[in-house]
Amino acid sequence: CYNGISRASTRKIHFVHAIYFRYLLTNPKDRKVVICENFLQTELFRETLADVLFKQFSVVGVMMTPALPLALIPLGTPTGLIVDVGYYDTSVICVYQGMIILQSYLTVELGTNAHLMAIQRMISESGTVKVGKESKKASDLYGEFELSVLEDIRARTCFCGERPAELKDSSFEQSGVITEHRASDMSYPMSDGHHLVVSGKIRERSIEVLYDGDGEDNSIATLVLDSLMKCPIDCRVELASRILVIGGGSMLAGFDNRLKQELLALLEHSRYSKLTPGKLKFYKPNYFRNTMSWTGGAIMGSVEHLHERYISRDFYNAKGSATLPNWSSLAPQLKDSYQSTGTPTRRSSTPLRDFMSSPISSSTLPPISNLSLS
């Protein structure tokens, strides 16, 4: 500790200070804050962040809400199956009529990082570099690439190819030995003037790691179907027809089409014989996929109708971190008005459902019929 402030608090103070005074250039006392948080965020992190916002920056109010359901707000729909392909893992959750189906929340350690490691491995095995008129092994010249270089290679050259014909329609077999590809080789300029030859196999098939699974028959595709099976039967058809894929890991060309092919193939497997989801449809959002939740949080934060969902500064200073909501209750948000006993008044709905029932949502957001589904 330093002057009674922990190291964790000190780091968050510097972080929040940079947001307000370096990037936003605004007074923190003038605006309320919406925190789009992870379902599995630790209590210590949440309490420390709230303490910093209220006591160090004196914000007016704070609303904490799960990030994934917020991605539905820019679409103007209260129902959807959300697939978030992040850097280290992929998460799936189902939201029906604004209510979060908690048992449907699943995660697997497959994301952008796994794809980057697959690219590095394939380049080390067979990658070549053009040095003048000669070709040399990439592993001999560079060894392991920096993450920033791998990310640039991924963004510039890679895409999701169609499901390999070499795989059986309903198999859980890994595709690491697949050689079929249609992409041509591509030259990637290195900082030293040489050119790395990114083969067509790397460009098209390095993404297979996300569908091979984690060694326990869990992949992005199985995660979606397993989450759907945990939902009530009467909700499954509508959820399957409203799939929203978000996250930076899903911004490769052809990602949705490949995921749909994997889902259709897995539905023929005995593991999902009892699942009849109907027709699979995917949203095509007009916003960047890696900012969908942030966009939803920004829209929610602009709605005065939801002022009851915020924890006020005065109440937090009086009651402390005990006022922070717990997402697992599904009704944790607090009102600005409290009973004489000081007990927070519980709500029977979620912030997303409150937003969808507000006057602004029906007048400013696009109608569902105008959204693109494929």
Order of alpha helices (4+ residues) and beta strands (2+ residues): alpha-beta-alpha-beta-alpha-beta-beta-beta-alpha-beta-beta-alpha-alpha-beta-beta-alpha-alpha-alpha-alpha-beta-alpha-alpha-beta-alpha-alpha-alpha
